[in-house]
Amino acid sequence: MVGLNLTTADAQISRLKQPAIHSLTEVQSHGVLLVLQEPDLQILQVSSNTRAYFGLTPQEVLDLGVERLFDSFQLSQFREGLAQDNLELLNPTKMWVRKSGDDYSVFDAIVHRTSDGFLVMELELAVTSENIPFLSFYHLAQASIGQLQTSANLRDFCQIIVGEVRKVTGFDRVMLYKFDEDGHGEVVAEEKIEALEPYLGLHYPESDIPQTARQMFLSNWIRVIPDTSAKSAPLFPRENPQTGQPVDLIQSILRSAYPCHIEYLHNMGVGASLTISLMKDDKLWGLIACHHGTAKYVPYEVRKACEFLGRVVFSEIATREEEADYHYRMKLAQVQSSLFERMAQSSDFIHALTQDRPNLLDLAAASGAAICFNGHWTTIGRTPADRELDYLAQWLSKNVQEDVFYTDSLPLLYSDAERFKDVASGLLAIPISKRSYVLWFRPEVLQTVNWGGDPHHAYELDESGQAPRLCPRKSFDAWKETVQLQSLPWQSVEVKAVLELRKAIVNIVLRQAEELAILAQDLARSNGELKKFAYVASHDLQEPLNQVANYVQLLEMRYNDALDADAKDFIDFAVEGVSLMQTLIDDVLVYSKVDLQGVEWQLTPVDEPLQRALGNLRGRIAETETEIVADTMPTIVADSTQLMQLFQNLIGNAMKFRHPDRTPQIHIGVERLEEDWQFSVKDNGIGIDPQFADRIFVIFQRLHTRDEYPGSGMGLAICKKIVECHRGRIWLESESEEGVTFKFTIPLGGRDRDGNGRQNYLLS
């Protein structure tokens, strides 16, 4: 959408640009307006131009009353019509007004009731004393409909409409103006005299027809300004004497136009205008705008004929659009049906949505799609990188609360998206849960838009008077703009299709959640039994192992002289095996005790468990002459004991796998992300081949023999379990012979106790 380029900060631009419609209390000079109170039809207010039409002053009209102002027979029929409580049957009604003696003027009377319960009568001089019969309206539209039936092109449809309206009205220019979703409009059809510059194909900013004006067009399907230079007539008295407030004229056909709009028409060289609303689904689809270079009065009957023509013919346009939408809806319905069927038959709904055709891309005509579920991304087609997707999901979780979000200009809302505009300038997103999303992407499409004047300078602020006011632009010369950072727009039928998909996915996820809850209960019961078994088994196994070690060593002592070298080696192997078995049992016990239920969540200054871990490792640190540097640690919500164990294992690992030719150096870092604290333990040791990055976290998995490096292979598995119990993740970054960096995250929950300073732990 194009905004105003105004620099005055203190001016209330929106109020100046779009004042309330009901605040206008003046009428155009080509008719007279009366505000009546039912049931006696007392005249409460009248427009101040009555002398020109009745030969009476406004006060005289108020004093005279309807009984003496109108012909008694016509007034009697008017009262009978009011009793039917259907004002549409009255409009228009011929009313005779006595001027003097037997001299009458005939008016077309149009009536409506205001929101506050008053009756408004608007009088325009009748061109003829008889109403045009309905059959004339029918013949007027019949020829146009016949032409429309021979054309299948929507633009041709629109062109036929403007041509027929110009024949009926005789205006210099008739345009059909269609609104876009972002508020601006485009001239899609035009019929004009040769002398005028063409406006066909030009776009006009939303500010040319602001929201208050559109509200008026919703209330008044046809709007006429016969003379843009005529002076308007205020109501007398200004305020309704019954309420003390201005009367609501939102439905009035005589109500004066905004001064800003009149100035806008003058800048376009327009002396008279007629506007017909084109409605679809109770929304303003577009307008038929008629312009004339000089003043031009259009009788009420002709205006109604144009309105009738617009409604009947536009119904044909709406039908054609519905047919096109219907075929696309049917295509998407087939894609939906296929996806729903595959999801119902598959245990993995993500696989069902992405692996076969049709897939997610076909559901929204997207170039790429991504599913975030349980912290993992599954992508199809062209998408941003996973890290960019993580940031985008975080932005969505903070800024989007609806069941669906879509935009064709994501970089204008989320500035980081400019980095991947060629992939995802358009975004359509549905949340599955707080952190799970299905996303569709469309790339940037560069396009040239022809504007009727510079849309960035649609108004100017005039502060020369007592109060600031907005003035419309004076130039309507064609102005080209290259639109960037924008994709093809998402259609409403596509939005509805993905909403239906969201319902299906949520139902599947809920069903799986119920199944998982049952499994979790079974697992909790099984884990409890396994813990008891592990605890009992450890004690029961430790004793026989101790006996084996003791008796083997006793044999060595008693029969030492009778044993040869091989026998003594065999005894040493047996003792080492028992020691290893005891170590494995101890590590399995530690591993089994690490679970989510065991986490004691509390505010924990991370420096405390880190210091305890370093204290436990003091001997090895001194022995290896390891240099350790750590960032200042924050305070987070975590389990202090488990954090100590985590740091102790990672730092101990770094010292164990030190490089033989380098003094061990370890850096313990921390970084604040949007949703997490990210910690790192970096060393300069022997490194790990990246192909083994996942394997090392598996229980009992080792990359080296015990002869090279002692241990059970449980340390990193315990680290992984601790981090996952804190709802974080752990991974490594390494190149062989260049050291390794272990990184892990803990969800944000504490507070940053200190700045980014550093503490040194040079323990030797």
Helices and strands as residue ranges (DSSP letters): H 13-17, G 21-23, E 26-27, E 32-37, E 42-47, H 50-54, H 58-64, H 66-69, H 72-83, G 87-89, E 93-100, E 103-113, E 119-125, H 134-149, H 154-169, E 173-179, E 185-192, E 203-204, G 206-208, H 211-219, E 222-225, E 233-236, H 259-267, E 272-280, E 283-292, H 300-345, H 349-354, H 360-364, E 368-373, E 376-381, H 386-399, E 405-407, H 410-413, G 415-420, H 421-424, E 426-431, E 437-442, E 447-452, G 455-457, E 459-462, E 469-472, E 478-483, H 492-558, G 560-562, H 565-593, G 596-598, E 602-605, H 607-616, H 618-624, E 627-631, E 635-638, H 640-656, E 665-672, E 676-683, G 690-692, G 695-697, H 715-725, E 730-734, E 740-747, E 758-761
